[in-house]
Amino acid sequence: MMMMQHSLGNNKLALGGTAQKAAVPKPSRIVTNATPKQSGRWKAIDAGVDQSDDQQDIQRARGMTDSLFQGFGGAAGTNNPILSSHDYISAARTSFNNIEDGYYISPAFLDKMTVHVAKNFMDLPKVKVPLILGIWGGKGQGKTFQCALAYKKLGIAPIVMSAGELESGNAGEPAKLLRQRYREASDVVKKGKMCSLFINDLDAGAGRMGEGTQYTVNNQMVNATLMNIADNPTNVQLPGMYNQDEIPRVPIIATGNDFSTLYAPLIRDGRMEKYYWNPTREDRIGVCMGIFMDDDVNRADVEQLVDNFPGQSIDFFGALRSRVYDEMVRNFIAEVGLENMGKRLVNSREGKVTFDKPSMTLPILMEFGKMVVAEQENVKRVQLADAYLGGAELAGASGTSMPEAIGAAAAPDYSRNGDSTNGRRELEVSPAVQDAMRQQQEVRMLPELIFTLVWIVLTPQELVLTLVELAHALQGA
């Protein structure tokens, strides 16, 4: 045993000696100069190339790294970002790629919006380009949808704000949010893509709707912030940050119904370019062709339908198409039953409810159109707010409330009645009710008339004596 250990030790010494004496060749240093074409799979995040957020890069690498370096189930590893998505991904950026092709875009609308966006990305010498494009017009004329179609045509995913975000319980919060959204859009432009800030219904959130609307400090701050951004579009700072860093300019597009309710210095020509959207007959026909494009309605029927309802907005024809499906929905409810309707419509294993194409002929559309117009006329005729707010009115004071006596489909004649002071049409009342109202007014005016006659007939001395006697009589009573 001792001899075996001794021999092994001699062998180790021999090996060690041999290893020490043997010359180990040093590896030669290989230097390669990579050309721009020799870029690897990670070229997008190389220094000087990457312009995106590091947290997003970490998330994008999921599935490209060996599972040996990932936690159990991929829940804890190198591809899990530390920040939450709300910290680095804007929830306000909207893409309109889900809108189907085939809808009509007004050439004038697209031209105005395209020129405004292009001018804001150009450096024109000695030219003051307004930052804001204000698109305003009547209700239901398709301003927002036309903007969405134009954004899709231009390949822009804008940062969207609504009128409800322009007011808050905290003072100054909407103005801060407005600056944040503008800077988010500016960051998109910095990364090489066109972007825009899109504000829906600006007048509803920052305007004054008559005497009864409360004007808060947030309304004032939103108007002032928009004015400041329009004057300094490349220097928009967040509250508490005063770094003199220049950011890319971002065009702002705002929609509304009446921009006269906004602060007048905001809508001046140097800050806001205004565009009144009033669709022509050709525009209305084109939009309606897009509404009925899946229903096999020809252009001649659409033209006749538009001509028969000239005073209606564009969304009237969308509501008209929705009315055609009412009978099919009633048949569906009768088939499944009221008690089973919820099970069939919500989380049903049978999938979504589908219908065959209904028959949309011109007579059917005209009939439903008259029904919708009749409901509009009822809103104009039965103005209960005037009766309820003007005083306590007894039931039946203004005639019958039975629709059979009025005629629901008959449009009332307003030609004899002018517009009232508040902009609404006056109600038509029967002659008997007018006589009763006249008698009540005469009774109320009777004391004033008696006092006037007494003042004229009696001399000043007699008037004083009469008033003294009247005062004594009242005290005795």
C-alpha positions in Angstrom: 0.0 0.0 0.0 2.8 2.4 0.9 4.5 1.6 -2.4 1.4 2.4 -4.4 0.9 5.8 -2.7 4.6 6.5 -3.3 4.3 5.7 -7.0 1.2 7.8 -7.4 2.9 10.7 -5.7 5.9 10.4 -8.1 3.5 10.3 -11.0 1.9 13.6 -9.8 5.3 15.2 -9.4 6.2 14.0 -12.8 3.0 15.3 -14.4 3.4 18.6 -12.5 6.9 19.0 -13.6 6.0 18.3 -17.2 3.1 20.8 -17.0 5.4 23.5 -15.6 8.1 22.9 -18.3 5.6 22.7 -21.2 5.1 26.1 -22.9 1.4 27.1 -23.1 0.7 29.0 -26.3 -1.0 32.4 -25.8 -4.1 33.0 -27.9 -3.7 35.6 -30.5 -5.9 38.7 -30.2 -8.3 39.0 -33.1 -9.5 42.5 -33.9 -12.5 42.9 -36.2 -13.9 46.1 -37.6 -17.7 45.6 -38.1 -19.2 47.3 -41.0 -22.7 48.9 -40.8 -24.0 45.8 -42.6 -22.6 43.5 -40.0 -25.2 44.1 -37.3 -26.7 41.5 -35.0 -30.1 40.7 -33.8 -29.8 43.4 -31.0 -29.0 46.3 -33.4 -32.2 48.1 -32.4 -31.0 48.6 -28.9 -27.4 49.5 -29.7 -26.0 52.7 -28.2 -26.8 55.7 -30.3 -29.6 53.9 -32.1 -32.2 53.1 -29.4 -34.7 55.8 -28.8 -37.3 53.9 -26.9 -37.8 53.2 -23.2 -35.6 50.6 -21.5 -38.6 49.0 -19.8 -40.2 48.3 -23.1 -37.0 46.8 -24.4 -36.9 44.4 -21.5 -40.5 43.4 -22.2 -39.8 42.9 -25.9 -36.9 40.5 -25.3 -39.3 37.9 -23.8 -38.9 34.6 -25.6 -35.5 35.6 -27.1 -33.5 34.7 -24.0 -32.7 31.1 -22.9 -35.2 29.8 -20.3 -32.2 29.0 -18.0 -32.0 32.7 -17.1 -35.7 33.0 -16.4 -37.7 32.3 -13.2 -40.3 29.7 -12.7 -43.0 30.1 -15.3 -41.3 33.2 -16.6 -42.8 35.2 -13.7 -39.4 36.4 -12.3 -36.5 36.8 -14.6 -34.5 39.2 -16.8 -37.5 39.9 -19.1 -39.8 41.3 -16.4 -39.8 45.1 -16.3 -39.7 46.7 -12.9 -42.1 49.5 -13.7 -45.8 48.9 -14.4 -47.2 49.6 -17.8 -49.0 52.7 -16.6 -45.6 54.3 -15.9 -44.3 54.2 -19.4 -47.1 53.3 -21.8 -49.6 56.1 -22.6 -53.2 55.0 -22.3 -54.3 58.1 -24.3 -52.7 57.2 -27.6 -55.4 56.0 -30.0 -55.0 54.0 -33.2 -57.7 54.2 -35.8 -56.5 51.1 -37.8 -59.6 49.2 -36.7 -61.8 51.4 -38.8 -62.8 49.6 -42.0 -62.0 51.0 -45.4 -64.7 52.4 -47.7 -66.0 55.3 -45.6 -66.3 58.7 -47.2 -63.8 61.5 -46.3 -64.7 65.0 -47.3 -62.0 66.4 -49.7 -62.2 69.8 -48.1 -62.0 68.4 -44.6 -59.0 66.2 -45.4 -57.3 69.1 -47.2 -57.7 71.5 -44.2 -56.4 69.0 -41.7 -53.5 67.8 -43.9 -52.3 71.3 -44.6 -52.4 72.2 -40.9 -50.5 69.1 -39.8 -47.9 69.6 -42.6 -47.3 73.3 -41.9 -46.6 72.5 -38.2 -43.9 70.1 -39.1 -42.3 72.6 -41.5 -39.8 75.4 -40.8 -41.3 78.2 -42.9 -39.3 81.4 -42.9 -41.0 84.4 -41.1 -44.3 82.6 -41.1 -46.5 82.4 -37.9 -48.2 79.0 -38.1 -51.1 78.6 -35.7 -50.6 75.5 -33.5 -54.3 74.7 -32.9 -56.8 73.8 -35.6 -60.4 74.3 -34.3 -63.0 72.4 -36.2 -66.5 73.4 -35.1 -70.0 73.0 -36.4 -73.4 71.6 -35.7 -74.2 68.6 -33.6 -74.1 65.2 -35.2 -72.3 66.3 -38.4 -69.5 63.8 -38.0 -66.6 66.0 -37.0 -64.9 63.5 -34.8 -65.4 60.6 -37.2 -64.0 62.7 -40.1 -61.0 63.5 -37.9 -60.5 59.7 -37.2 -60.6 58.9 -40.9 -58.1 61.7 -41.7 -55.8 60.4 -38.9 -55.9 56.9 -40.4 -55.2 58.3 -43.8 -52.2 60.1 -42.6 -51.0 57.2 -40.5 -51.1 59.1 -37.2 -52.0 57.6 -33.9 -52.9 60.8 -31.9 -52.9 61.4 -28.1 -56.6 61.9 -27.4 -58.2 64.1 -24.7 -61.9 64.4 -24.0 -63.9 67.3 -22.5 -64.4 65.4 -19.2 -60.7 65.5 -18.6 -60.7 69.3 -18.7 -62.3 69.5 -15.2 -61.3 68.0 -11.9 -61.9 68.2 -8.2 -58.3 69.3 -7.8 -57.4 72.8 -8.9 -54.8 72.8 -11.6 -55.0 69.1 -12.4 -56.5 69.4 -15.9 -53.8 72.0 -16.9 -51.1 69.6 -15.7 -52.7 66.7 -17.6 -52.8 68.9 -20.8 -49.1 69.5 -20.5 -48.4 65.8 -19.9 -50.4 64.7 -23.0 -48.6 67.3 -25.1 -45.2 66.1 -24.0 -46.3 62.5 -24.7 -47.1 63.4 -28.2 -43.8 65.3 -28.5 -41.9 62.1 -27.3 -43.6 60.2 -30.2 -42.4 62.8 -32.7 -38.9 62.6 -31.1 -38.8 58.9 -31.9 -39.4 59.6 -35.6 -43.2 59.3 -36.0 -45.8 62.0 -36.7 -48.2 62.6 -33.8 -50.9 65.0 -32.8 -52.9 66.1 -29.7 -56.6 65.6 -30.4 -59.1 67.3 -28.0 -62.7 66.3 -28.3 -65.4 68.9 -27.5 -63.1 71.6 -26.3 -66.0 74.1 -25.8 -67.9 71.7 -23.6 -65.0 71.3 -21.1 -63.4 74.8 -21.2 -66.2 77.1 -22.5 -69.0 79.0 -20.7 -72.5 77.8 -21.6 -74.6 80.7 -20.6 -75.2 82.4 -17.3 -75.9 79.2 -15.4 -72.5 77.6 -16.0 -70.0 77.9 -13.2 -66.6 79.2 -14.4 -64.0 77.4 -12.3 -60.3 78.0 -11.8 -59.7 74.9 -14.0 -61.5 76.4 -16.9 -59.3 79.5 -16.6 -56.1 77.3 -16.3 -57.0 75.2 -19.3 -57.5 78.3 -21.5 -54.3 79.9 -20.2 -52.3 76.6 -20.7 -53.5 76.3 -24.3 -52.5 79.9 -24.9 -49.1 79.3 -23.4 -48.5 76.1 -25.4 -49.6 77.9 -28.6 -47.2 80.7 -28.0 -44.3 78.4 -27.0 -44.9 75.0 -28.6 -41.3 73.8 -28.2 -40.9 74.8 -24.5 -43.7 73.1 -22.5 -42.6 72.3 -19.0 -44.4 70.3 -16.3 -45.2 72.0 -13.0 -42.1 72.2 -10.9 -39.7 71.6 -13.8 -38.0 74.6 -15.3 -35.4 73.0 -17.6 -34.7 74.9 -20.8 -34.9 71.8 -23.1 -36.5 72.1 -26.5 -39.0 69.5 -27.5 -40.5 68.9 -31.0 -43.6 70.9 -32.0 -46.9 69.0 -32.0 -50.0 70.2 -33.9 -53.2 70.3 -31.8 -56.6 69.6 -33.4 -59.7 70.4 -31.3 -63.4 69.9 -32.1 -66.4 71.7 -30.7 -69.9 73.1 -31.5 -69.5 76.7 -30.6 -66.0 78.3 -30.1 -67.5 81.6 -29.1 -67.9 80.2 -25.6 -64.1 79.9 -25.3 -61.8 82.7 -24.0 -61.5 85.2 -26.9 -57.6 85.5 -26.8 -57.3 81.8 -27.2 -59.2 81.6 -30.5 -57.4 84.6 -32.1 -56.0 83.8 -35.5 -52.3 83.7 -34.4 -53.0 80.8 -32.0 -56.0 78.9 -33.5 -57.0 78.4 -37.1 -60.8 77.9 -37.2 -62.6 75.8 -39.7 -66.4 75.6 -39.8 -67.6 72.2 -40.9 -70.9 72.4 -42.7 -71.2 69.3 -45.0 -72.5 69.9 -48.4 -75.1 67.8 -50.2 -72.3 65.8 -51.8 -70.7 65.3 -48.5 -73.9 64.1 -46.9 -74.6 61.7 -49.7 -71.0 60.3 -49.5 -71.3 59.8 -45.8 -74.7 58.1 -46.1 -73.3 55.8 -48.8 -70.7 54.7 -46.2 -73.5 54.1 -43.6 -75.6 52.0 -45.9 -72.7 50.3 -47.9 -73.4 46.9 -46.4 -77.2 47.0 -47.0 -77.3 47.1 -50.8 -78.9 50.6 -50.9 -78.1 52.2 -54.3 -77.0 55.8 -54.7 -80.3 57.0 -56.2 -82.2 55.9 -53.1 -79.6 57.5 -50.8 -79.9 60.8 -52.7 -83.7 60.8 -52.4 -83.4 60.0 -48.7 -81.0 62.9 -48.1 -83.2 65.3 -50.1 -86.3 64.3 -48.2 -84.6 65.1 -44.8 -82.5 68.2 -45.7 -82.5 69.7 -42.2 -81.3 66.6 -40.4 -77.7 66.0 -39.2 -75.6 63.1 -40.5 -76.1 61.0 -37.4 -79.9 61.0 -38.1 -79.3 58.5 -40.9 -77.2 56.3 -38.6 -80.1 56.3 -36.2 -82.4 55.5 -39.1 -80.4 52.4 -40.0 -80.5 51.3 -36.3 -84.3 51.6 -36.3 -84.6 49.0 -39.1 -83.2 46.3 -36.7 -85.7 47.0 -34.0 -88.2 44.5 -35.4 -85.6 41.8 -35.7 -84.5 42.4 -32.1 -88.1 42.1 -30.9 -88.4 38.7 -32.7 -85.2 37.6 -31.0 -86.6 38.6 -27.5 -89.8 36.8 -28.2 -87.9 33.7 -29.3 -85.6 33.4 -26.2 -88.0 34.9 -23.7 -87.5 37.7 -21.3 -86.2 35.5 -18.5 -83.5 33.9 -20.7 -82.4 37.1 -22.5 -79.5 37.8 -20.1 -78.1 34.3 -20.4 -78.1 34.5 -24.1 -76.5 37.9 -24.5 -73.9 37.9 -21.7 -71.1 35.2 -21.7 -73.1 32.8 -23.8 -71.6 29.6 -25.1 -73.5 30.0 -28.3 -71.5 33.1 -29.2 -72.7 36.5 -30.4 -76.2 37.1 -31.7 -76.2 37.5 -35.5 -79.0 38.5 -37.8 -79.5 38.2 -41.5 -79.5 41.4 -43.5 -82.8 43.2 -43.2 -84.6 44.6 -46.2 -83.7 48.3 -46.4 -85.8 49.7 -49.3 -86.5 53.4 -49.7 -90.2 53.2 -48.5 -89.0 51.4 -45.3 -86.3 54.0 -44.6 -88.8 56.8 -45.3 -91.3 55.4 -42.8 -88.7 55.0 -40.1 -87.4 58.5 -40.9 -90.8 60.0 -40.3 -91.0 58.2 -37.0 -87.7 59.7 -35.8 -88.7 63.2 -37.0 -92.0 62.8 -35.0 -90.0 62.1 -31.8 -87.9 65.2 -32.5 -91.0 67.3 -32.8 -92.4 65.9 -29.6 -89.3 67.1 -27.8 -89.9 70.6 -29.3 -93.6 70.6 -28.6 -93.8 69.1 -25.1 -91.4 71.4 -23.2 -92.2 70.4 -19.6 -89.3 72.3 -18.2 -91.0 75.6 -19.0 -94.1 74.5 -17.2 -92.3 73.0 -14.2 -89.7 75.7 -13.7 -92.1 78.6 -14.4 -94.4 77.7 -11.6 -96.8 75.0 -10.3 -99.0 74.0 -13.2 -102.0 71.8 -12.6 -102.6 68.8 -14.8 -104.7 69.6 -17.9 -104.0 73.3 -17.8 -102.6 73.2 -21.3 -105.1 70.9 -22.9 -105.1 67.1 -23.3 -102.0 64.9 -22.9 -103.4 62.0 -24.8 -101.3 61.3 -27.9 -104.4 60.2 -29.8 -105.8 63.8 -29.6 -102.5 65.4 -30.5 -101.4 63.1 -33.3 -97.9 61.8 -32.6 -96.9 61.8 -36.2 -98.2 65.2 -37.1 -95.6 68.0 -36.9 -96.9 71.1 -35.0 -97.1 74.4 -36.8 -94.7 77.0 -35.4 -95.2 79.6 -38.1 -97.5 81.7 -35.9 -95.3 81.6 -32.9 -91.9 83.3 -32.8 -88.9 82.3 -30.9 -88.9 83.1 -27.2 -86.1 84.9 -25.4 -84.4 81.7 -24.4 -84.1 80.4 -27.9 -87.0 77.9 -27.7 -90.3 77.9 -29.5 -93.4 78.8 -27.6 -96.2 76.3 -26.9 -99.5 76.6 -28.6 -102.5 76.8 -26.2 -106.2 76.7 -26.8 -108.4 79.9 -26.9 -110.2 78.9 -23.6 -106.8 78.6 -21.8 -105.8 82.0 -23.2 -109.0 83.6 -21.9 -108.4 82.1 -18.4 -104.9 83.4 -18.4 -106.0 86.8 -19.5 -108.6 87.0 -16.7 -106.0 86.0 -14.1 -103.7 88.7 -15.3 -106.5 91.3 -15.1 -107.3 90.3 -11.5 -103.7 90.7 -10.5 -103.6 94.2 -12.1 -106.8 95.4 -10.4 -105.3 96.8 -7.2 -102.7 98.8 -9.2 -105.5 100.2 -11.4 -107.6 101.3 -8.3 -104.6 103.0 -6.7 -103.8 104.9 -9.9 -107.4 106.2 -10.2 -107.5 107.3 -6.5 -104.2 109.1 -7.0 -105.6 111.0 -10.0 -109.1 111.9 -8.5 -108.1 112.9 -4.9 -106.2 116.0 -4.0 -103.0 115.6 -1.9 -104.7 116.5 1.4 -107.6 114.2 0.7 -105.2 111.4 -0.2 -103.3 111.8 3.1 -106.5 111.7 5.1 -107.7 108.7 3.2 -104.4 106.9 3.9 -104.5 107.7 7.6 -108.1 106.4 7.9 -107.1 103.3 6.1 -104.1 102.8 8.4 -106.4 103.2 11.5 -108.9 100.7 10.0 -106.2 98.2 9.4 -104.9 98.6 13.0 -108.4 98.1 14.4 -108.9 95.0 12.3 
